[in-house]
């Protein structure tokens, strides 16, 4: 990496060590296949630093600082990694490390699903937004599934006019494909029976939690959340992290968790590439 003053969004050495093998293997595979037609010259770490800079600051791609790689190159890598699922792979890998550090299996068995309607800015294409008739919001919906540690597992962004149960079914499809061990998810009362029935067909128990359950019920759900994954761990030998080998992760666990849920790039329609 060239010498320059570090930006707050730059990867630390510890975080880059976790990510570098996958990105290096990706580039080598493309080189061996003759993709691109010429030898890559830009440092992969600097490419990812530039992507994180755009993600953190919200600037347009062409406004990248001059001491980072050219914006055309950075966007080309971002587009390729998005299309080929590299960011998703990195997210699964990093969240798996965090789960292992906390004594969980690397893939979740229990999860939480939720959907939120958000307003969009004035320059967002009208074809990608809609109206949520219940919340009277013009914009989009974002549906997510997290594990019981709050780590992001699945994300879907749609127009706000798309129904919650449609998003919920797609979330379950994606989550069970990426995490075949998933067997339980908690949702709020906004989800219809279709989601519960769809989950049953996928082998996932969809548990609808009421908005203001009795105190005893809330405590029961908390115990079930802990005991469900504990039971899954007990059926898998060697799944609990050994403290003696967790030390290398201790110094980076917070940054890994942050990178898994916040720093990995998301599509930004507010800052598209402008030629």
Buried (B, 14 or more C-beta within 10 A) or exposed (E): EEEEEEBEBBBEEBBBEBBBEEBEEBBEEBEEEEEEEEEBEBEBBBBBBBBBBBBBBEBBBBEBEEEBBBBEBBBBBBEBBBEEEBBBBBBBBBBBBBBBBBBBBBBBBBBBBBBEBBEBEEEBEEEEBBBBEEEEBBBBBBBBBBBBBEBBBBBBBBBBBBBBBBBBBBBBBBBBEBBEEBBBBBBBEBBBEBBBEBBEEBEBBBBBEEEEEEEEEEEEBEEBBEEBBEEBBEEEEEBBBEEEEBEEBEEBBEBBBBBBBEBBBEEEBEBEBEE
